[in-house]
Amino acid sequence: MYNKVTFFFLFTTLLIANGETGCNAIIDDEPKGCSTKDILKTIGSESSLLDQKDDSILVEKQKNIKITKDFFSLKVIHNEHETLIQRVPMQDIDSCPPFCIEPLLIKDVKTVAELETLEFIGKLKEKKARLLIDVRSNKVYKKETIPGAISLPLHMINDASPYQEEVLKLLGAKKLLTGDKKSKWYFPDAQYLLIFGQSATNNEASTFIKKLIKVGYPASKILYYRGGILSWKSLGLTLI
């Protein structure tokens, strides 16, 4: 026979396994799929997450930074006490933007971690066209990077860049002349790419990927290492 503490633990575990306890923390006007209102409870609606009129949040803004461009903090109840999930400044990270937390997913691009990155690097010697791309500046790349990576800074694929066409061709693009005499990119020889930047609080890699997708690069041939150099280094993996 289970006592009350054991039963509550098993009940909570079951809810977590079914993904229900987290629903209360979702930034949504009306969280759906919740089977209980007593395990977790957010205060207010989506508007309260970034309420400029909330004096307590205005005070916190003086010493904390945003989580994303439009998301400063989240009010929750924990052990019957109200608390704020927020973000404090760290070394070299003191404002958002530019140091906002990047989303895990970018459209249909697959996000990977260190083991998948290592597997990709191991296949670089195969005949299949593969590129491990460091999108940080060339100056930073020369200081340290992941073995096997090439330097392809973000600014090189900007629309105003004189190198954009050359870079896209390197990645397997060809130009197609449309009926209105405007050129359009298509990718019959698209290479497999694994793209990374500095960290999950730097948008260079995600911006690079979004630009590729915008010009028609197939998302199925792009991998996104969101953690970047900072995550790689934190696990003690080799840098050169």
Secondary structure as UniProt FT lines:
FT   HELIX           4..17
FT   TURN            18..19
FT   HELIX           21..25
FT   HELIX           46..50
FT   TURN            52..53
FT   HELIX           55..60
FT   TURN            61..63
FT   TURN            69..70
FT   STRAND          74..78
FT   TURN            79..80
FT   STRAND          81..85
FT   TURN            91..92
FT   TURN            96..98
FT   TURN            107..108
FT   STRAND          109..112
FT   HELIX           114..122
FT   TURN            123..125
FT   STRAND          130..134
FT   HELIX           138..143
FT   TURN            147..148
FT   STRAND          149..151
FT   HELIX           154..157
FT   TURN            159..160
FT   TURN            162..163
FT   HELIX           164..170
FT   TURN            171..172
FT   STRAND          174..177
FT   TURN            179..180
FT   STRAND          183..186
FT   TURN            188..189
FT   STRAND          192..196
FT   TURN            200..201
FT   HELIX           204..214
FT   TURN            215..216
FT   HELIX           219..221
FT   STRAND          222..225
FT   TURN            226..227
FT   HELIX           228..234
FT   TURN            235..236
//
